[in-house]
Amino acid sequence: MSLIDSHCHFDFEAFASDRGDVWHRCRARGIEKLILPGVSISQWRSLFALVNSEPGWYGAVGVHPWWVKELAIEPARLQRAIVERVVHERAGNDCCVAVGECGLDAGIDTPMDEQVAVFKAQLRAAKELHLPVIVHCVRAHSEVIRHLKQTPPERGGVIHAFSGSREIAEEYRKLGFYLGVGGTITYARASKTRHALASVPLESLLLESDAPDMPHAGRQGERNSPEYLPEVAETLAQLRGISVDKVIAQTEENACSLFNL
Ligand SMILES: [Zn+2]
């Protein structure tokens, strides 16, 4: 039994100076696999160079909403670029496991129609590649749900760092999506999200750090790290009134199933 961090930006500069040490501490705490999302075309090459350097690290190919404004190609060309990169990465090994991270973010100033075009291109790429999608959604659940219904990725995906109500969680579940559980649940004030994630079936949940972002309660302002993932598992177990072993075992099975690990 081991922990899988289903969403960790471990390639980011924040880990440049001590990545090996952090990974060593992760292993000591039972974390054996990390999924590293793609965020921009210019990052894919270095991301996979890193992913290919360590068994247990996996990558995804995508364009994050925050990087849409620097995207210099048309959505149709982006779809081709993703397909070509995934085919290239999968030629040597099985380290490329998803399309993403992609999605919609109502908290940034990039116009929503530009974000939608880029998101839809990635949903089409996922469909073409028979891969799951890693979705970033901030204050845009109804739009994301509409596009997932219009272009359903056949392998489903995950709504990473899920934050929302029980009703919204159910909508995603019906679409075959998992919900990513991260540091948000360590904050008592996140009662709506805590309630939703305590009540949906454990078979629909994945654990994630979203490191270096999303520091846990008590660590605001610090770099978040995948080594803290056991605290997310412990908090989820407390909220659900079950053992942490059960949380770890089921979420590991879920992640292996979604990403075909
Ligand atoms: Zn992310």
Residues whose N, C-alpha, C, O or C-beta is under 5 A from the ligand:
A	BS01	ZN	E101
